[in-house]
């Protein structure tokens, strides 16, 4: 009789631990899948932004606007006249 109860307890513990491991691994898998989907979404958004910037670069014809934007957003300034070097052929 004592062995029967011991066997039932051991099998119950084994069953419960197996179920807990299965649920935990499923939750980890779902979390990884969710993170992967978010990363894919961010990648698509970045590719769209990159494409828009490439199109803007290709079709930008107003150099004054380009210079103002470079000055304002990037802190770039036009070089002074004495900084230019003339290359003679």
Secondary structure, 3 states (H helix, E strand, C coil): CHHHHHHHHHHHHHHHHHHHHHHHHHHHHHHHHHHHHHHHHHHHHHHHHHHHHHHHHHHCCCHHHHHHHHHHHHCCCCCCHHHCCCCCC
